[in-house]
Amino acid sequence: MSKQILDSLDRQILKLISQDARIPFLEVARACNVSGAAIHQRV
């Protein structure tokens, strides 16, 4: 198993999802200034 490194975007995504596990990916994307597809790929 390879070791994964979390970047600042990953940490921001985790922070948002940990605050509200039911938050839609598009809201996370808007808060992070990235596309919904980028969030979907990282989650």
PQR file with spaces between the fields and no chain letter, atoms N, CA, C, O and H, PARSE charges and radii, in Angstrom:
ATOM       1  N    MET     1       0.846   -1.183    0.000 -0.4000 1.5000
ATOM       2  CA   MET     1       0.000    0.000    0.000 -0.0000 2.0000
ATOM       3  C    MET     1       0.888    1.242    0.000  0.5500 1.7000
ATOM       4  O    MET     1       1.794    1.364    0.825 -0.5500 1.4000
ATOM       5  N    SER     2       0.626    2.160   -0.924 -0.4000 1.5000
ATOM       6  CA   SER     2       1.436    3.367   -1.014 -0.0000 2.0000
ATOM       7  C    SER     2       0.949    4.415   -0.016  0.5500 1.7000
ATOM       8  O    SER     2      -0.227    4.464    0.343 -0.5500 1.4000
ATOM       9  H    SER     2      -0.110    2.061   -1.594  0.4000 1.0000
ATOM      10  N    LYS     3       1.870    5.233    0.409 -0.4000 1.5000
ATOM      11  CA   LYS     3       1.559    6.285    1.365 -0.0000 2.0000
ATOM      12  C    LYS     3       1.022    7.502    0.620  0.5500 1.7000
ATOM      13  O    LYS     3       1.646    7.972   -0.331 -0.5500 1.4000
ATOM      14  H    LYS     3       2.826    5.194    0.117  0.4000 1.0000
ATOM      15  N    GLN     4      -0.119    8.008    1.042 -0.4000 1.5000
ATOM      16  CA   GLN     4      -0.736    9.171    0.414 -0.0000 2.0000
ATOM      17  C    GLN     4      -0.412   10.421    1.227  0.5500 1.7000
ATOM      18  O    GLN     4      -0.410   10.391    2.457 -0.5500 1.4000
ATOM      19  H    GLN     4      -0.626    7.626    1.814  0.4000 1.0000
ATOM      20  N    ILE     5      -0.143   11.505    0.532 -0.4000 1.5000
ATOM      21  CA   ILE     5       0.151   12.774    1.192 -0.0000 2.0000
ATOM      22  C    ILE     5      -1.002   13.735    0.914  0.5500 1.7000
ATOM      23  O    ILE     5      -1.423   13.901   -0.231 -0.5500 1.4000
ATOM      24  H    ILE     5      -0.145   11.529   -0.467  0.4000 1.0000
ATOM      25  N    LEU     6      -1.503   14.359    1.964 -0.4000 1.5000
ATOM      26  CA   LEU     6      -2.614   15.301    1.838 -0.0000 2.0000
ATOM      27  C    LEU     6      -2.073   16.706    1.593  0.5500 1.7000
ATOM      28  O    LEU     6      -1.200   17.177    2.322 -0.5500 1.4000
ATOM      29  H    LEU     6      -1.161   14.224    2.894  0.4000 1.0000
ATOM      30  N    ASP     7      -2.593   17.371    0.567 -0.4000 1.5000
ATOM      31  CA   ASP     7      -2.202   18.751    0.328 -0.0000 2.0000
ATOM      32  C    ASP     7      -3.219   19.692    0.983  0.5500 1.7000
ATOM      33  O    ASP     7      -4.152   19.242    1.648 -0.5500 1.4000
ATOM      34  H    ASP     7      -3.302   16.988   -0.026  0.4000 1.0000
ATOM      35  N    SER     8      -3.032   20.974    0.793 -0.4000 1.5000
ATOM      36  CA   SER     8      -3.903   21.944    1.467 -0.0000 2.0000
ATOM      37  C    SER     8      -5.356   21.832    1.000  0.5500 1.7000
ATOM      38  O    SER     8      -6.275   22.034    1.793 -0.5500 1.4000
ATOM      39  H    SER     8      -2.274   21.340    0.253  0.4000 1.0000
ATOM      40  N    LEU     9      -5.569   21.515   -0.266 -0.4000 1.5000
ATOM      41  CA   LEU     9      -6.940   21.345   -0.762 -0.0000 2.0000
ATOM      42  C    LEU     9      -7.603   20.145   -0.101  0.5500 1.7000
ATOM      43  O    LEU     9      -8.765   20.222    0.298 -0.5500 1.4000
ATOM      44  H    LEU     9      -4.822   21.350   -0.910  0.4000 1.0000
ATOM      45  N    ASP    10      -6.880   19.043    0.019 -0.4000 1.5000
ATOM      46  CA   ASP    10      -7.425   17.860    0.685 -0.0000 2.0000
ATOM      47  C    ASP    10      -7.810   18.180    2.127  0.5500 1.7000
ATOM      48  O    ASP    10      -8.864   17.756    2.602 -0.5500 1.4000
ATOM      49  H    ASP    10      -5.936   18.981   -0.305  0.4000 1.0000
ATOM      50  N    ARG    11      -6.965   18.918    2.808 -0.4000 1.5000
ATOM      51  CA   ARG    11      -7.250   19.282    4.206 -0.0000 2.0000
ATOM      52  C    ARG    11      -8.478   20.196    4.301  0.5500 1.7000
ATOM      53  O    ARG    11      -9.283   20.071    5.224 -0.5500 1.4000
ATOM      54  H    ARG    11      -6.110   19.263    2.422  0.4000 1.0000
ATOM      55  N    GLN    12      -8.609   21.108    3.346 -0.4000 1.5000
ATOM      56  CA   GLN    12      -9.770   22.004    3.336 -0.0000 2.0000
ATOM      57  C    GLN    12     -11.051   21.207    3.090  0.5500 1.7000
ATOM      58  O    GLN    12     -12.076   21.459    3.724 -0.5500 1.4000
ATOM      59  H    GLN    12      -7.955   21.209    2.597  0.4000 1.0000
ATOM      60  N    ILE    13     -10.988   20.253    2.174 -0.4000 1.5000
ATOM      61  CA   ILE    13     -12.141   19.392    1.890 -0.0000 2.0000
ATOM      62  C    ILE    13     -12.523   18.607    3.139  0.5500 1.7000
ATOM      63  O    ILE    13     -13.697   18.542    3.501 -0.5500 1.4000
ATOM      64  H    ILE    13     -10.155   20.048    1.659  0.4000 1.0000
ATOM      65  N    LEU    14     -11.540   18.016    3.792 -0.4000 1.5000
ATOM      66  CA   LEU    14     -11.808   17.237    5.007 -0.0000 2.0000
ATOM      67  C    LEU    14     -12.422   18.098    6.105  0.5500 1.7000
ATOM      68  O    LEU    14     -13.322   17.655    6.817 -0.5500 1.4000
ATOM      69  H    LEU    14     -10.585   18.069    3.498  0.4000 1.0000
ATOM      70  N    LYS    15     -11.933   19.327    6.239 -0.4000 1.5000
ATOM      71  CA   LYS    15     -12.467   20.233    7.260 -0.0000 2.0000
ATOM      72  C    LYS    15     -13.947   20.523    7.003  0.5500 1.7000
ATOM      73  O    LYS    15     -14.765   20.480    7.921 -0.5500 1.4000
ATOM      74  H    LYS    15     -11.202   19.687    5.661  0.4000 1.0000
ATOM      75  N    LEU    16     -14.280   20.820    5.748 -0.4000 1.5000
ATOM      76  CA   LEU    16     -15.674   21.121    5.405 -0.0000 2.0000
ATOM      77  C    LEU    16     -16.579   19.913    5.613  0.5500 1.7000
ATOM      78  O    LEU    16     -17.676   20.039    6.156 -0.5500 1.4000
ATOM      79  H    LEU    16     -13.615   20.855    5.001  0.4000 1.0000
ATOM      80  N    ILE    17     -16.119   18.749    5.181 -0.4000 1.5000
ATOM      81  CA   ILE    17     -16.936   17.544    5.305 -0.0000 2.0000
ATOM      82  C    ILE    17     -17.063   17.119    6.768  0.5500 1.7000
ATOM      83  O    ILE    17     -18.100   16.589    7.168 -0.5500 1.4000
ATOM      84  H    ILE    17     -15.227   18.647    4.740  0.4000 1.0000
ATOM      85  N    SER    18     -16.028   17.346    7.563 -0.4000 1.5000
ATOM      86  CA   SER    18     -16.116   16.969    8.977 -0.0000 2.0000
ATOM      87  C    SER    18     -17.078   17.886    9.738  0.5500 1.7000
ATOM      88  O    SER    18     -17.662   17.477   10.741 -0.5500 1.4000
ATOM      89  H    SER    18     -15.186   17.777    7.238  0.4000 1.0000
ATOM      90  N    GLN    19     -17.242   19.116    9.265 -0.4000 1.5000
ATOM      91  CA   GLN    19     -18.192   20.035    9.891 -0.0000 2.0000
ATOM      92  C    GLN    19     -19.630   19.682    9.527  0.5500 1.7000
ATOM      93  O    GLN    19     -20.542   19.856   10.335 -0.5500 1.4000
ATOM      94  H    GLN    19     -16.767   19.449    8.450  0.4000 1.0000
ATOM      95  N    ASP    20     -19.828   19.185    8.303 -0.4000 1.5000
ATOM      96  CA   ASP    20     -21.171   18.811    7.835 -0.0000 2.0000
ATOM      97  C    ASP    20     -21.023   17.673    6.834  0.5500 1.7000
ATOM      98  O    ASP    20     -20.718   17.907    5.665 -0.5500 1.4000
ATOM      99  H    ASP    20     -19.086   19.044    7.647  0.4000 1.0000
ATOM     100  N    ALA    21     -21.236   16.463    7.282 -0.4000 1.5000
ATOM     101  CA   ALA    21     -21.032   15.283    6.439 -0.0000 2.0000
ATOM     102  C    ALA    21     -22.028   15.211    5.286  0.5500 1.7000
ATOM     103  O    ALA    21     -21.814   14.458    4.335 -0.5500 1.4000
ATOM     104  H    ALA    21     -21.484   16.273    8.232  0.4000 1.0000
ATOM     105  N    ARG    22     -23.101   15.974    5.355 -0.4000 1.5000
ATOM     106  CA   ARG    22     -24.122   15.934    4.302 -0.0000 2.0000
ATOM     107  C    ARG    22     -23.976   17.077    3.300  0.5500 1.7000
ATOM     108  O    ARG    22     -24.857   17.274    2.463 -0.5500 1.4000
ATOM     109  H    ARG    22     -23.274   16.585    6.128  0.4000 1.0000
ATOM     110  N    ILE    23     -22.895   17.823    3.367 -0.4000 1.5000
ATOM     111  CA   ILE    23     -22.680   18.946    2.455 -0.0000 2.0000
ATOM     112  C    ILE    23     -22.517   18.429    1.020  0.5500 1.7000
ATOM     113  O    ILE    23     -21.759   17.488    0.784 -0.5500 1.4000
ATOM     114  H    ILE    23     -22.179   17.663    4.047  0.4000 1.0000
ATOM     115  N    PRO    24     -23.215   19.031    0.077 -0.5600 1.5000
ATOM     116  CA   PRO    24     -23.075   18.602   -1.317  0.2800 2.0000
ATOM     117  C    PRO    24     -21.679   18.912   -1.871  0.5500 1.7000
ATOM     118  O    PRO    24     -21.046   19.892   -1.479 -0.5500 1.4000
ATOM     119  N    PHE    25     -21.217   18.067   -2.780 -0.4000 1.5000
ATOM     120  CA   PHE    25     -19.900   18.264   -3.392 -0.0000 2.0000
ATOM     121  C    PHE    25     -19.786   19.640   -4.045  0.5500 1.7000
ATOM     122  O    PHE    25     -18.720   20.255   -4.006 -0.5500 1.4000
ATOM     123  H    PHE    25     -21.731   17.271   -3.099  0.4000 1.0000
ATOM     124  N    LEU    26     -20.871   20.126   -4.641 -0.4000 1.5000
ATOM     125  CA   LEU    26     -20.797   21.430   -5.309 -0.0000 2.0000
ATOM     126  C    LEU    26     -20.587   22.573   -4.320  0.5500 1.7000
ATOM     127  O    LEU    26     -19.926   23.559   -4.648 -0.5500 1.4000
ATOM     128  H    LEU    26     -21.736   19.626   -4.673  0.4000 1.0000
ATOM     129  N    GLU    27     -21.136   22.454   -3.125 -0.4000 1.5000
ATOM     130  CA   GLU    27     -20.886   23.477   -2.099 -0.0000 2.0000
ATOM     131  C    GLU    27     -19.434   23.432   -1.648  0.5500 1.7000
ATOM     132  O    GLU    27     -18.807   24.470   -1.439 -0.5500 1.4000
ATOM     133  H    GLU    27     -21.672   21.654   -2.859  0.4000 1.0000
ATOM     134  N    VAL    28     -18.905   22.224   -1.499 -0.4000 1.5000
ATOM     135  CA   VAL    28     -17.493   22.072   -1.141 -0.0000 2.0000
ATOM     136  C    VAL    28     -16.632   22.678   -2.246  0.5500 1.7000
ATOM     137  O    VAL    28     -15.661   23.381   -1.968 -0.5500 1.4000
ATOM     138  H    VAL    28     -19.414   21.380   -1.668  0.4000 1.0000
ATOM     139  N    ALA    29     -16.989   22.405   -3.491 -0.4000 1.5000
ATOM     140  CA   ALA    29     -16.236   22.925   -4.636 -0.0000 2.0000
ATOM     141  C    ALA    29     -16.226   24.450   -4.638  0.5500 1.7000
ATOM     142  O    ALA    29     -15.184   25.067   -4.861 -0.5500 1.4000
ATOM     143  H    ALA    29     -17.778   21.833   -3.717  0.4000 1.0000
ATOM     144  N    ARG    30     -17.382   25.056   -4.390 -0.4000 1.5000
ATOM     145  CA   ARG    30     -17.456   26.521   -4.361 -0.0000 2.0000
ATOM     146  C    ARG    30     -16.592   27.090   -3.238  0.5500 1.7000
ATOM     147  O    ARG    30     -15.897   28.088   -3.430 -0.5500 1.4000
ATOM     148  H    ARG    30     -18.228   24.555   -4.209  0.4000 1.0000
ATOM     149  N    ALA    31     -16.636   26.459   -2.074 -0.4000 1.5000
ATOM     150  CA   ALA    31     -15.855   26.940   -0.935 -0.0000 2.0000
ATOM     151  C    ALA    31     -14.354   26.812   -1.185  0.5500 1.7000
ATOM     152  O    ALA    31     -13.560   27.592   -0.659 -0.5500 1.4000
ATOM     153  H    ALA    31     -17.201   25.649   -1.918  0.4000 1.0000
ATOM     154  N    CYS    32     -13.973   25.820   -1.994 -0.4000 1.5000
ATOM     155  CA   CYS    32     -12.555   25.566   -2.274 -0.0000 2.0000
ATOM     156  C    CYS    32     -12.092   26.192   -3.588  0.5500 1.7000
ATOM     157  O    CYS    32     -10.915   26.105   -3.937 -0.5500 1.4000
ATOM     158  H    CYS    32     -14.617   25.186   -2.421  0.4000 1.0000
ATOM     159  N    ASN    33     -13.012   26.822   -4.315 -0.4000 1.5000
ATOM     160  CA   ASN    33     -12.704   27.434   -5.613 -0.0000 2.0000
ATOM     161  C    ASN    33     -12.146   26.442   -6.624  0.5500 1.7000
ATOM     162  O    ASN    33     -11.185   26.740   -7.334 -0.5500 1.4000
ATOM     163  H    ASN    33     -13.968   26.893   -4.031  0.4000 1.0000
ATOM     164  N    VAL    34     -12.751   25.267   -6.684 -0.4000 1.5000
ATOM     165  CA   VAL    34     -12.400   24.255   -7.680 -0.0000 2.0000
ATOM     166  C    VAL    34     -13.694   23.699   -8.266  0.5500 1.7000
ATOM     167  O    VAL    34     -14.787   24.050   -7.820 -0.5500 1.4000
ATOM     168  H    VAL    34     -13.531   25.025   -6.108  0.4000 1.0000
ATOM     169  N    SER    35     -13.566   22.835   -9.262 -0.4000 1.5000
ATOM     170  CA   SER    35     -14.754   22.254   -9.895 -0.0000 2.0000
ATOM     171  C    SER    35     -15.342   21.134   -9.047  0.5500 1.7000
ATOM     172  O    SER    35     -14.670   20.564   -8.187 -0.5500 1.4000
ATOM     173  H    SER    35     -12.679   22.550   -9.625  0.4000 1.0000
ATOM     174  N    GLY    36     -16.591   20.835   -9.306 -0.4000 1.5000
ATOM     175  CA   GLY    36     -17.242   19.715   -8.631 -0.0000 2.0000
ATOM     176  C    GLY    36     -16.556   18.403   -8.957  0.5500 1.7000
ATOM     177  O    GLY    36     -16.469   17.514   -8.110 -0.5500 1.4000
ATOM     178  H    GLY    36     -17.137   21.297  -10.005  0.4000 1.0000
ATOM     179  N    ALA    37     -16.066   18.280  -10.188 -0.4000 1.5000
ATOM     180  CA   ALA    37     -15.362   17.061  -10.602 -0.0000 2.0000
ATOM     181  C    ALA    37     -14.077   16.869   -9.798  0.5500 1.7000
ATOM     182  O    ALA    37     -13.716   15.741   -9.463 -0.5500 1.4000
ATOM     183  H    ALA    37     -16.137   19.003  -10.876  0.4000 1.0000
ATOM     184  N    ALA    38     -13.390   17.966   -9.491 -0.4000 1.5000
ATOM     185  CA   ALA    38     -12.157   17.871   -8.706 -0.0000 2.0000
ATOM     186  C    ALA    38     -12.455   17.354   -7.301  0.5500 1.7000
ATOM     187  O    ALA    38     -11.701   16.546   -6.758 -0.5500 1.4000
ATOM     188  H    ALA    38     -13.684   18.882   -9.764  0.4000 1.0000
ATOM     189  N    ILE    39     -13.550   17.819   -6.719 -0.4000 1.5000
ATOM     190  CA   ILE    39     -13.935   17.351   -5.386 -0.0000 2.0000
ATOM     191  C    ILE    39     -14.317   15.880   -5.452  0.5500 1.7000
ATOM     192  O    ILE    39     -13.889   15.082   -4.618 -0.5500 1.4000
ATOM     193  H    ILE    39     -14.162   18.475   -7.160  0.4000 1.0000
ATOM     194  N    HIS    40     -15.114   15.528   -6.434 -0.4000 1.5000
ATOM     195  CA   HIS    40     -15.551   14.139   -6.592 -0.0000 2.0000
ATOM     196  C    HIS    40     -14.349   13.209   -6.728  0.5500 1.7000
ATOM     197  O    HIS    40     -14.337   12.122   -6.151 -0.5500 1.4000
ATOM     198  H    HIS    40     -15.462   16.176   -7.112  0.4000 1.0000
ATOM     199  N    GLN    41     -13.354   13.625   -7.475 -0.4000 1.5000
ATOM     200  CA   GLN    41     -12.164   12.804   -7.692 -0.0000 2.0000
ATOM     201  C    GLN    41     -11.356   12.647   -6.402  0.5500 1.7000
ATOM     202  O    GLN    41     -10.822   11.570   -6.137 -0.5500 1.4000
ATOM     203  H    GLN    41     -13.363   14.509   -7.943  0.4000 1.0000
ATOM     204  N    ARG    42     -11.263   13.692   -5.613 -0.4000 1.5000
ATOM     205  CA   ARG    42     -10.453   13.643   -4.393 -0.0000 2.0000
ATOM     206  C    ARG    42     -11.143   12.902   -3.261  0.5500 1.7000
ATOM     207  O    ARG    42     -10.480   12.302   -2.414 -0.5500 1.4000
ATOM     208  H    ARG    42     -11.696   14.566   -5.828  0.4000 1.0000
ATOM     209  N    VAL    43     -12.479   12.941   -3.239 -0.4000 1.5000
ATOM     210  CA   VAL    43     -13.209   12.236   -2.191 -0.0000 2.0000
ATOM     211  C    VAL    43     -13.342   10.788   -2.588  0.5500 1.7000
ATOM     212  O    VAL    43     -13.927    9.996   -1.849 -0.5500 1.4000
ATOM     213  H    VAL    43     -13.018   13.428   -3.927  0.4000 1.0000
